[in-house]
Amino acid sequence: MSHFGKNELGVKKTPSEWLKVGKSVGELANKWSGRTDLIAYVGGEMKAPAPALFDPASAEIEVNNEVCFGSLPPTLIPDLSDPENHYDFPKGVGAIFHEALHAKYSRWSMELASKELNGKQYKALNFLEEIRIEAFGSREMPTNKYFLSACALEIVLGDDKAEDKLGSIALSGTRYVAKMATLILGRVDVGILELSDVPELAKLIEGKLGTDLVENLRELWIKASLHSDHDNAEKLYPLAIEWDRLVSEKEKENGEGGTCGYPSGEGDDEGEGENEGEGEDKDKGEGKSSSREKTIEEILAEIEKAKENTELTAIEKLSKQQIDKFWKDTGKARADKSAEKAEHKKSSQRVFGEPETDKGSGSNSKLVEVRKPTASERASAVLISKLWAKAKYRNRTETRITSVMPKGRLRSRAVVQREALKSKGVFTPVETWKYKTRKHTETPNLSIGIMVDVSGSMGSAMKPMATTAWVLSEAGRRIQARTAMVNFGSGVFPTLKVGQRLDEVNVYSANDGTEKFDLAFQALNGQLELLDGKSARLLVVVSDACYTAEEINATKHWLSRCMKSGVGVLWITYEGGHYVKAVSAGTDTKIVKVGNSITEVAEIIGKLGAEALTSANAKQGR
């Protein structure tokens, strides 16, 4: 086949502007084929007539960007590694998937097959292979089936154009129709195409070949579609030989016969009909040629007519598939979120409510000192509250709008719909562009969750930590924030509930041997709805982050969730900060290292807290 085998046209280097697209195409092909060695070439200079080409010898996939992506420049092609973006380019994604299937399933030796079979039989083997790989691909990766549907006839037409471009001698009329029967009706039988989209084409093919021949060929391509030994095609040889025999008999019946359609050496082994046609008058020869060309023109005309129907049907199926997937994912996400909220509410009740047993929270930390806040501590709270109050933590509302006029992102499926309607004489405006508008709402309430570490590793910092806890809680109260605070070690216990005021500085001991960060965060989230709340939200952690492996993983998870959910995170530490940097890597966490007292760095904490709020709000509003 012209898109499966040695690339006679040569492969050119991907232009720099297409490298990003080429990278995602290569990643897709490797993912779908289960390989790691495939390389993709994409670009404007790629002129292979087929949508794409796979060369098994070099493990190269060439993609015709004009067929696959239309006239869009590479800068407007989104990341194809995101499955959601596949629906914007059904034909292109289908072509890439088709070549990936060749890479996955066509692992048999082409060289050996070409030696075991004559030219016509080898061609027949390739026709059957097209149906086989798509049958397996649609069975094993059913969500990609309709992408194949969208590009099926484009591949068929591309094969013809490629054969002409490569200088191949044309097939006889009968053999040409038999080829199309296999490539088109074969795809109908394995579920890639709908018969309702190609009814006239099916009638034309059956009329040219006869019902008996079509049924006999159908038996062969169905058997081929079940062949599961992807490394060995020997059991396919008899099917290809029989395919050729049946078609050759029909050629003779139609007065074609011989080796018509193949270069020297590619015909029957016995050279049957090698000189057929010699001695016939010129007019008769021209008549045969004219008949053959008319047959091909009829088939191609019907394929062109059917191509639009098959693409539209595929796009409708893909749209429904995308919508179904959205609601399924949404339903699962909602269920998961509901389960998480219920679990965190339970954790909140466990920590902030009455202890379930007289054993208390499980922490060995005790209150060892209570005192009034100093003037410098009060001043620090005032300074931080003023800086936080200035932070741009306004909520945004977002509205999605579709438009007939160009603005925002092109909806490629709507373009196909518009063109289809236009071809039928319907000129209803189709909203082919989509964009978003956003606006600020009034400044919402601020929710602040504070977590204070009381494990043994924090023993020397308990007095400055007590100051930190009071200053932060007072700063939150001054700007009317909903504030809650917990201490966490071997257990978790509350030191400030929502609506309470911390009047005094409370110093706790640090006797715990471990840190339950996971439970502490869940309790705060259950109290304040940090992850799902609509107000501005800030998480403040006071700790050295010297945790067990399990708690480190939990910490990384919740910090990542905070970043994705628009929660600002401020981490205050009294050690070198390397543990904190490790657990917060890849997030927007703001880190402050404190010496003897928070009052020394109150301004820094105020500014970084404000930055965390502003940054989180910006991400949430995108």
C-alpha positions as CSV (number, residue, x, y, z in Angstrom):
1,M,0.0,0.0,0.0
2,S,1.2,3.5,-0.7
3,H,1.0,4.6,3.0
4,F,2.4,1.3,4.4
5,G,5.8,0.3,3.2
6,K,9.0,1.9,1.9
7,N,8.5,5.6,1.4
8,E,9.6,6.1,-2.2
9,L,9.1,9.8,-2.1
10,G,11.7,10.3,0.6
11,V,11.2,11.8,4.1
12,K,12.1,15.4,4.8
13,K,13.1,16.9,8.0
14,T,10.2,18.5,10.0
15,P,10.3,22.3,9.7
16,S,11.1,24.0,13.1
17,E,7.6,25.5,13.4
18,W,6.1,22.0,13.2
19,L,8.4,20.3,15.7
20,K,6.0,20.7,18.6
21,V,3.2,19.1,16.7
22,G,5.5,16.4,15.4
23,K,6.6,15.6,18.9
24,S,3.0,15.1,20.0
25,V,2.2,13.0,16.9
26,G,5.2,10.8,17.7
27,E,4.1,10.4,21.3
28,L,0.6,9.5,20.2
29,A,1.8,6.9,17.7
30,N,4.1,5.3,20.2
31,K,1.4,5.2,22.8
32,W,-1.1,3.6,20.5
33,S,1.3,1.2,19.0
34,G,2.9,0.2,22.3
35,R,6.3,1.1,20.9
36,T,9.0,3.6,21.8
37,D,11.0,3.9,18.6
38,L,8.6,5.6,16.2
39,I,9.5,9.0,14.8
40,A,7.0,11.4,13.3
41,Y,7.6,13.9,10.5
42,V,5.1,16.7,10.0
43,G,5.2,19.8,7.9
44,G,4.1,21.9,5.0
45,E,6.7,20.3,2.6
46,M,5.3,16.8,3.2
47,K,3.5,16.1,0.0
48,A,2.6,12.4,0.4
49,P,-0.9,12.2,-1.1
50,A,-2.2,9.9,1.6
51,P,-3.0,11.5,5.0
52,A,-0.1,9.7,6.6
53,L,2.5,7.1,5.8
54,F,4.3,4.4,7.9
55,D,7.7,3.0,6.9
56,P,8.3,-0.1,9.0
57,A,11.9,-0.3,7.9
58,S,12.8,3.0,9.4
59,A,10.0,3.2,12.0
60,E,9.0,6.6,10.5
61,I,5.5,8.1,10.3
62,E,5.1,10.9,7.8
63,V,2.0,13.1,8.3
64,N,0.5,15.3,5.6
65,N,-0.4,18.4,7.6
66,E,-2.6,19.8,4.9
67,V,-4.8,16.7,4.9
68,C,-4.7,16.1,8.6
69,F,-5.0,19.7,9.9
70,G,-6.3,21.7,7.0
71,S,-4.9,25.1,6.5
72,L,-4.3,25.8,10.2
73,P,-0.8,27.0,11.1
74,P,1.1,24.9,13.7
75,T,0.6,27.6,16.4
76,L,-3.2,27.0,16.3
77,I,-2.9,23.2,16.7
78,P,-3.4,22.3,20.4
79,D,-1.5,19.7,22.3
80,L,-2.5,16.4,20.8
81,S,-1.3,14.5,23.9
82,D,-4.6,15.7,25.5
83,P,-7.4,13.3,24.3
84,E,-9.9,16.1,24.5
85,N,-8.1,17.9,21.6
86,H,-8.4,14.8,19.4
87,Y,-12.1,15.7,18.7
88,D,-11.0,18.9,17.0
89,F,-9.1,17.0,14.3
90,P,-11.0,13.7,13.8
91,K,-9.6,13.0,10.3
92,G,-6.0,13.8,11.3
93,V,-6.1,11.8,14.5
94,G,-7.7,8.9,12.6
95,A,-4.8,8.9,10.0
96,I,-2.2,8.9,12.8
97,F,-4.1,6.1,14.6
98,H,-4.2,4.1,11.4
99,E,-0.5,4.3,10.9
100,A,0.0,3.5,14.6
101,L,-2.0,0.3,14.0
102,H,0.3,-0.7,11.2
103,A,3.2,-0.2,13.6
104,K,1.4,-2.3,16.2
105,Y,0.0,-5.1,14.1
106,S,1.8,-5.3,10.8
107,R,4.9,-6.9,12.2
108,W,5.3,-9.6,9.6
109,S,8.1,-9.5,7.1
110,M,7.2,-7.6,4.0
111,E,10.3,-8.9,2.2
112,L,9.4,-12.5,2.9
113,A,5.8,-12.1,1.8
114,S,6.9,-10.4,-1.4
115,K,9.1,-13.5,-2.2
116,E,6.5,-16.0,-1.2
117,L,3.7,-14.4,-3.3
118,N,3.6,-13.0,-6.8
119,G,2.9,-9.3,-7.4
120,K,-0.9,-9.5,-7.6
121,Q,-1.1,-11.7,-4.6
122,Y,1.2,-9.5,-2.6
123,K,-1.0,-6.5,-3.4
124,A,-4.1,-8.5,-2.3
125,L,-2.3,-9.3,1.0
126,N,-1.9,-5.5,1.6
127,F,-5.5,-4.8,0.8
128,L,-6.6,-7.5,3.4
129,E,-4.1,-6.1,5.9
130,E,-5.8,-2.7,5.8
131,I,-9.0,-4.3,7.1
132,R,-7.2,-6.6,9.6
133,I,-5.4,-3.8,11.4
134,E,-8.4,-1.5,11.7
135,A,-10.5,-4.4,12.9
136,F,-8.1,-5.2,15.7
137,G,-7.6,-1.5,16.5
138,S,-11.4,-0.9,16.8
139,R,-11.8,-3.9,19.0
140,E,-8.9,-3.2,21.3
141,M,-9.2,0.6,21.4
142,P,-13.0,1.2,20.7
143,T,-12.9,4.9,21.7
144,N,-10.7,5.5,18.6
145,K,-12.9,3.7,16.2
146,Y,-14.8,6.7,14.9
147,F,-11.5,8.6,14.2
148,L,-10.8,5.8,11.7
149,S,-14.2,6.3,10.3
150,A,-13.5,10.0,9.7
151,C,-10.4,9.4,7.6
152,A,-11.3,6.0,6.0
153,L,-12.2,7.3,2.5
154,E,-9.4,9.9,2.6
155,I,-7.0,7.0,3.0
156,V,-8.6,5.1,0.1
157,L,-8.3,8.2,-2.1
158,G,-4.8,8.9,-0.9
159,D,-3.7,5.4,-2.0
160,D,-4.9,6.1,-5.5
161,K,-3.2,9.4,-5.8
162,A,0.1,8.0,-4.3
163,E,0.1,5.1,-6.9
164,D,-0.2,7.6,-9.7
165,K,2.5,9.9,-8.3
166,L,4.8,7.0,-7.8
167,G,4.4,6.0,-11.5
168,S,2.7,2.6,-10.8
169,I,0.9,1.1,-13.7
170,A,-2.9,1.2,-13.1
171,L,-4.9,-1.8,-12.2
172,S,-7.4,-3.3,-14.5
173,G,-11.0,-2.1,-14.1
174,T,-12.1,-5.3,-12.4
175,R,-9.2,-5.5,-10.1
176,Y,-9.6,-1.8,-9.2
177,V,-13.2,-2.3,-8.2
178,A,-12.3,-5.5,-6.2
179,K,-9.6,-3.4,-4.4
180,M,-12.3,-0.8,-3.5
181,A,-14.7,-3.5,-2.5
182,T,-12.1,-4.8,0.0
183,L,-11.1,-1.4,1.3
184,I,-14.6,0.1,1.6
185,L,-17.0,-2.8,2.1
186,G,-14.4,-4.5,4.3
187,R,-14.5,-1.5,6.6
188,V,-18.3,-1.7,6.6
189,D,-18.2,-5.3,7.8
190,V,-15.7,-4.6,10.6
191,G,-17.7,-1.6,11.8
192,I,-15.5,1.3,10.7
193,L,-17.9,2.6,8.1
194,E,-21.7,2.7,8.0
195,L,-23.4,1.0,5.0
196,S,-26.0,3.9,5.2
197,D,-23.2,6.3,4.3
198,V,-22.0,4.4,1.2
199,P,-25.2,2.9,-0.2
200,E,-24.7,4.0,-3.8
201,L,-21.1,3.1,-3.7
202,A,-21.9,-0.4,-2.4
203,K,-24.5,-0.8,-5.2
204,L,-22.0,0.4,-7.8
205,I,-19.3,-2.0,-6.6
206,E,-21.7,-5.0,-6.5
207,G,-23.0,-4.1,-9.9
208,K,-19.5,-4.1,-11.4
209,L,-18.3,-7.3,-9.7
210,G,-21.6,-9.3,-9.2
211,T,-23.1,-10.5,-5.9
212,D,-21.3,-13.8,-5.9
213,L,-17.8,-12.3,-6.3
214,V,-18.5,-9.7,-3.6
215,E,-19.7,-12.4,-1.2
216,N,-16.7,-14.6,-1.9
217,L,-14.3,-11.7,-1.3
218,R,-16.2,-10.8,1.8
219,E,-15.5,-14.2,3.2
220,L,-11.8,-13.6,2.7
221,W,-11.6,-10.2,4.3
222,I,-13.6,-11.3,7.3
223,K,-11.3,-14.3,7.8
224,A,-8.3,-11.9,7.5
225,S,-9.8,-9.6,10.1
226,L,-9.6,-12.4,12.6
227,H,-5.9,-13.4,12.0
228,S,-4.2,-12.6,15.3
229,D,-0.6,-13.6,14.7
230,H,0.8,-10.2,14.1
231,D,4.4,-11.4,13.6
232,N,3.6,-14.0,10.9
233,A,1.4,-13.5,7.8
234,E,1.8,-17.0,6.4
235,K,-1.8,-17.9,7.2
236,L,-2.9,-14.9,5.3
237,Y,-1.1,-16.1,2.1
238,P,-3.9,-18.5,1.1
239,L,-6.5,-15.7,1.5
240,A,-4.5,-13.4,-0.7
241,I,-3.9,-16.2,-3.3
242,E,-7.6,-17.0,-3.3
243,W,-8.5,-13.2,-3.6
244,D,-6.2,-13.0,-6.6
245,R,-7.7,-16.1,-8.2
246,L,-11.3,-15.0,-7.8
247,V,-10.5,-11.5,-9.3
248,S,-8.4,-13.0,-12.1
249,E,-11.3,-15.2,-13.1
250,K,-13.6,-12.1,-13.2
251,E,-11.0,-10.3,-15.3
252,K,-11.0,-13.1,-17.9
253,E,-14.8,-13.1,-17.9
254,N,-14.7,-9.3,-18.6
255,G,-12.1,-9.7,-21.3
256,E,-9.2,-8.1,-19.3
257,G,-7.1,-10.9,-18.1
258,G,-3.3,-11.2,-18.1
259,T,-0.9,-9.2,-15.9
260,C,-2.7,-5.9,-16.6
261,G,-1.8,-3.4,-13.9
262,Y,1.6,-4.6,-12.7
263,P,5.2,-3.9,-13.7
264,S,7.2,-6.6,-15.4
265,G,7.9,-9.5,-13.0
266,E,4.9,-8.8,-10.8
267,G,2.3,-10.9,-12.6
268,D,1.4,-14.5,-12.4
269,D,4.4,-16.9,-12.0
270,E,3.5,-18.6,-15.2
271,G,3.3,-15.3,-17.2
272,E,-0.3,-16.0,-18.1
273,G,-1.6,-13.5,-20.6
274,E,1.8,-11.8,-20.9
275,N,1.3,-10.8,-24.5
276,E,-2.5,-10.7,-24.4
277,G,-3.8,-7.8,-26.5
278,E,-1.2,-8.2,-29.3
279,G,-2.9,-8.5,-32.7
280,E,-6.1,-6.8,-31.5
281,D,-7.0,-3.7,-33.4
282,K,-6.3,-0.3,-32.0
283,D,-9.9,0.7,-31.7
284,K,-10.6,-2.4,-29.5
285,G,-7.7,-1.6,-27.2
286,E,-8.8,2.0,-26.9
287,G,-12.3,0.7,-26.1
288,K,-11.0,-1.3,-23.2
289,S,-9.0,1.6,-21.9
290,S,-11.9,3.9,-22.2
291,S,-14.1,1.4,-20.3
292,R,-11.6,1.0,-17.5
293,E,-11.2,4.7,-17.1
294,K,-15.0,5.2,-17.0
295,T,-15.3,2.5,-14.3
296,I,-12.6,4.2,-12.2
297,E,-14.1,7.6,-12.7
298,E,-17.5,6.3,-11.5
299,I,-16.0,4.7,-8.4
300,L,-14.0,7.8,-7.5
301,A,-17.0,10.1,-8.1
302,E,-19.1,8.0,-5.7
303,I,-16.3,7.9,-3.1
304,E,-16.1,11.7,-3.2
305,K,-19.9,11.9,-2.7
306,A,-19.7,9.4,0.2
307,K,-16.7,11.0,1.9
308,E,-18.7,13.9,3.3
309,N,-21.4,11.6,4.7
310,T,-18.8,9.3,6.3
311,E,-17.0,12.3,7.9
312,L,-20.2,13.8,9.2
313,T,-21.4,10.5,10.6
314,A,-18.1,10.0,12.3
315,I,-18.2,13.5,13.8
316,E,-21.7,13.0,15.1
317,K,-20.6,9.7,16.7
318,L,-17.5,11.4,18.1
319,S,-19.5,14.3,19.5
320,K,-21.9,11.9,21.3
321,Q,-18.9,9.9,22.5
322,Q,-17.2,13.1,23.8
323,I,-20.4,14.2,25.6
324,D,-21.0,10.8,27.1
325,K,-17.4,10.8,28.3
326,F,-17.8,14.3,29.8
327,W,-20.8,13.3,31.8
328,K,-19.3,10.0,32.9
329,D,-16.1,11.8,34.0
330,T,-18.1,14.6,35.6
331,G,-20.3,12.1,37.4
332,K,-17.2,10.2,38.7
333,A,-15.5,13.5,39.6
334,R,-18.6,14.6,41.5
335,A,-18.9,11.3,43.2
336,D,-15.2,11.3,44.2
337,K,-15.5,14.9,45.4
338,S,-18.6,14.1,47.4
339,A,-16.8,11.1,49.0
340,E,-13.8,13.3,49.8
341,K,-15.9,16.1,51.3
342,A,-17.8,13.6,53.5
343,E,-14.5,12.0,54.6
344,H,-13.0,15.5,55.4
345,K,-16.2,16.5,57.2
346,K,-15.8,13.4,59.3
347,S,-12.1,14.3,60.0
348,S,-13.2,17.8,61.0
349,Q,-15.8,16.5,63.4
350,R,-13.2,14.1,64.8
351,V,-10.7,17.0,65.4
352,F,-12.9,20.0,66.2
353,G,-15.8,18.2,67.9
354,E,-15.8,16.3,71.1
355,P,-13.2,13.6,71.4
356,E,-14.7,10.1,70.7
357,T,-12.8,8.6,73.6
358,D,-11.1,9.8,76.8
359,K,-7.8,9.2,75.2
360,G,-8.1,12.6,73.5
361,S,-6.5,13.5,70.2
362,G,-3.6,11.1,70.4
363,S,-1.0,13.8,70.7
364,N,1.4,14.1,73.7
365,S,1.7,17.9,73.3
366,K,0.6,19.9,76.3
367,L,-0.1,23.5,77.0
368,V,2.9,24.7,79.0
369,E,2.5,28.5,79.0
370,V,-0.2,31.1,78.5
371,R,0.6,34.9,78.2
372,K,-0.6,38.1,76.8
373,P,0.7,39.1,73.4
374,T,3.5,41.7,73.4
375,A,3.3,45.1,71.7
376,S,5.6,43.8,68.9
377,E,3.4,40.8,68.3
378,R,0.3,43.1,68.1
379,A,2.1,45.4,65.6
380,S,3.1,42.4,63.5
381,A,-0.5,41.2,63.4
382,V,-1.7,44.7,62.3
383,L,1.0,44.9,59.6
384,I,0.2,41.5,58.2
385,S,-3.5,42.1,58.2
386,K,-3.1,45.3,56.2
387,L,-0.9,43.7,53.6
388,W,-3.3,40.8,53.2
389,A,-6.3,43.1,53.0
390,K,-4.7,44.8,49.9
391,A,-4.2,41.4,48.1
392,K,-6.2,41.1,44.9
393,Y,-8.3,38.1,46.0
394,R,-11.5,38.9,44.1
395,N,-13.4,36.0,42.6
396,R,-14.1,35.8,38.9
397,T,-17.2,34.6,37.0
398,E,-16.7,33.0,33.6
399,T,-19.1,32.9,30.7
400,R,-18.5,30.7,27.6
401,I,-19.8,32.2,24.4
402,T,-20.0,30.9,20.8
403,S,-19.9,33.2,17.9
404,V,-20.4,33.2,14.1
405,M,-17.8,35.9,13.7
406,P,-14.1,35.0,14.3
407,K,-13.1,35.4,17.9
408,G,-11.3,33.0,20.2
409,R,-10.8,29.4,19.3
410,L,-12.1,27.8,16.1
411,R,-14.6,24.9,16.5
412,S,-13.5,22.7,13.7
413,R,-16.4,20.3,13.9
414,A,-18.8,23.3,13.5
415,V,-16.9,24.2,10.4
416,V,-17.6,20.7,8.9
417,Q,-21.2,21.1,9.9
418,R,-21.4,24.5,8.3
419,E,-19.9,23.3,5.0
420,A,-22.2,20.3,5.0
421,L,-25.3,22.5,5.4
422,K,-24.0,24.8,2.8
423,S,-23.6,22.0,0.3
424,K,-27.3,21.1,0.8
425,G,-28.4,24.7,0.2
426,V,-29.0,25.5,3.9
427,F,-27.3,28.7,4.9
428,T,-28.1,28.8,8.6
429,P,-25.3,30.6,10.5
430,V,-23.2,28.1,12.5
431,E,-21.4,29.4,15.5
432,T,-17.9,28.2,14.6
433,W,-15.9,30.2,17.2
434,K,-15.9,30.0,20.9
435,Y,-14.4,32.3,23.6
436,K,-14.8,33.2,27.3
437,T,-15.5,36.4,29.1
438,R,-14.7,37.0,32.8
439,K,-15.5,39.7,35.3
440,H,-14.7,40.4,38.9
441,T,-17.3,40.0,41.6
442,E,-17.2,41.8,45.0
443,T,-14.3,40.9,47.3
444,P,-15.4,37.7,49.0
445,N,-14.6,36.6,52.5
446,L,-11.2,35.2,53.2
447,S,-10.7,31.7,54.7
448,I,-7.5,31.0,56.4
449,G,-6.4,27.5,57.6
450,I,-3.3,27.3,59.9
451,M,-1.4,24.1,60.7
452,V,1.2,24.1,63.4
453,D,3.7,21.2,63.8
454,V,4.2,20.0,67.4
455,S,6.5,17.0,66.7
456,G,9.8,16.5,68.6
457,S,11.9,18.0,65.7
458,M,10.2,21.3,66.4
459,G,11.0,21.4,70.1
460,S,13.4,24.3,70.0
461,A,11.0,26.5,68.0
462,M,7.8,26.1,70.1
463,K,7.9,29.6,71.6
464,P,8.4,31.5,68.3
465,M,5.8,29.1,66.8
466,A,3.3,30.1,69.6
467,T,3.9,33.8,68.6
468,T,3.4,32.9,64.9
469,A,0.1,31.1,65.6
470,W,-1.3,34.1,67.6
471,V,-0.1,36.7,65.1
472,L,-1.6,34.9,62.1
473,S,-4.9,34.2,63.8
474,E,-5.1,37.9,64.9
475,A,-4.2,39.1,61.4
476,G,-7.1,37.0,60.0
477,R,-9.5,38.3,62.6
478,R,-8.7,41.9,61.8
479,I,-9.7,41.4,58.2
480,Q,-12.8,39.3,59.2
481,A,-11.4,36.1,57.7
482,R,-12.9,32.7,58.6
483,T,-9.9,31.3,60.5
484,A,-9.3,27.8,61.9
485,M,-6.1,26.4,63.4
486,V,-4.9,23.0,64.4
487,N,-1.7,21.6,65.9
488,F,-0.5,18.3,64.5
489,G,1.9,15.7,65.7
490,S,1.1,12.1,66.7
491,G,-2.4,13.4,66.8
492,V,-4.3,16.5,65.7
493,F,-6.1,18.9,68.0
494,P,-7.8,22.3,67.4
495,T,-6.3,25.5,68.8
496,L,-8.8,27.9,67.1
497,K,-12.3,27.2,65.7
498,V,-14.1,29.3,63.2
499,G,-15.6,32.3,65.0
500,Q,-13.3,32.1,68.0
501,R,-10.7,34.7,69.0
502,L,-7.3,33.7,70.3
503,D,-6.9,36.3,73.1
504,E,-3.6,34.9,74.5
505,V,-0.4,33.4,73.2
506,N,-0.4,29.7,74.0
507,V,2.9,27.8,74.1
508,Y,2.7,24.0,73.6
509,S,5.3,21.3,74.2
510,A,6.7,19.3,71.3
511,N,6.8,15.7,72.5
512,D,5.3,13.9,69.5
513,G,7.3,11.4,67.5
514,T,5.6,11.8,64.2
515,E,3.4,14.3,62.2
516,K,-0.1,13.6,60.9
517,F,-0.1,16.2,58.2
518,D,-2.8,14.3,56.2
519,L,-5.3,14.2,59.0
520,A,-4.6,17.9,59.9
521,F,-5.2,19.1,56.4
522,Q,-8.4,17.0,56.1
523,A,-9.7,18.5,59.3
524,L,-9.1,22.1,58.2
525,N,-10.5,21.4,54.8
526,G,-13.7,20.0,56.4
527,Q,-14.0,23.1,58.5
528,L,-13.2,25.7,55.8
529,E,-13.9,24.0,52.5
530,L,-10.5,25.1,51.3
531,L,-10.5,23.0,48.1
532,D,-14.1,23.6,47.1
533,G,-14.9,27.0,48.6
534,K,-15.9,30.0,46.6
535,S,-14.2,32.6,48.8
536,A,-10.5,33.4,48.7
537,R,-8.5,30.8,50.6
538,L,-5.1,30.7,52.2
539,L,-3.4,27.7,53.9
540,V,-0.5,28.5,56.3
541,V,1.7,25.7,57.4
542,V,4.2,26.2,60.3
543,S,6.6,23.2,60.2
544,D,10.0,21.9,59.2
545,A,8.4,19.3,56.9
546,C,10.6,16.5,58.4
547,Y,7.9,13.7,57.9
548,T,7.6,10.0,57.2
549,A,7.5,8.8,53.6
550,E,3.7,8.3,53.8
551,E,3.1,11.8,55.2
552,I,5.4,13.3,52.6
553,N,3.4,11.8,49.8
554,A,0.2,13.1,51.4
555,T,1.7,16.6,51.8
556,K,2.7,16.7,48.1
557,H,-0.7,15.6,47.1
558,W,-2.6,18.2,49.1
559,L,-0.2,21.0,48.1
560,S,-0.8,20.1,44.5
561,R,-4.5,20.0,45.0
562,C,-4.4,23.4,46.6
563,M,-2.5,24.9,43.6
564,K,-5.1,23.4,41.2
565,S,-8.0,24.6,43.4
566,G,-6.9,28.2,43.7
567,V,-5.7,27.9,47.4
568,G,-2.7,30.1,48.2
569,V,-0.1,28.3,50.4
570,L,2.3,30.1,52.8
571,W,4.8,27.8,54.5
572,I,6.7,29.1,57.5
573,T,9.7,27.1,58.7
574,Y,12.4,27.4,61.4
575,E,15.0,25.2,59.9
576,G,17.1,25.4,56.7
577,G,14.1,24.9,54.5
578,H,15.4,22.0,52.4
579,Y,12.7,19.6,53.5
580,V,10.1,22.2,52.8
581,K,11.5,22.8,49.3
582,A,11.4,19.1,48.6
583,V,7.8,18.5,49.5
584,S,6.6,21.7,47.8
585,A,8.5,21.3,44.6
586,G,6.3,21.9,41.5
587,T,3.7,24.0,43.4
588,D,3.3,27.7,44.0
589,T,4.0,27.5,47.8
590,K,5.6,30.6,49.3
591,I,8.3,29.7,51.8
592,V,9.4,32.0,54.7
593,K,12.3,31.0,57.0
594,V,12.0,32.6,60.5
595,G,14.8,33.1,63.0
596,N,14.0,33.8,66.6
597,S,10.6,35.4,66.1
598,I,8.0,36.0,63.5
599,T,8.0,39.7,64.4
600,E,11.4,40.0,62.6
601,V,9.8,38.9,59.3
602,A,6.2,40.0,59.7
603,E,6.4,42.2,56.6
604,I,7.8,39.4,54.5
605,I,5.1,37.1,55.7
606,G,2.4,39.7,54.9
607,K,3.8,40.3,51.4
608,L,4.2,36.6,50.6
609,G,0.8,35.7,51.9
610,A,-0.7,38.4,49.7
611,E,1.3,37.1,46.7
612,A,0.0,33.6,47.4
613,L,-3.6,34.8,47.4
614,T,-3.1,36.9,44.3
615,S,-1.4,34.1,42.4
616,A,-4.0,31.5,43.5
617,N,-6.8,33.7,42.4
618,A,-5.2,34.3,39.0
619,K,-4.9,30.6,38.4
620,Q,-8.5,30.0,39.5
621,G,-9.8,32.7,37.2
622,R,-8.2,31.3,34.0
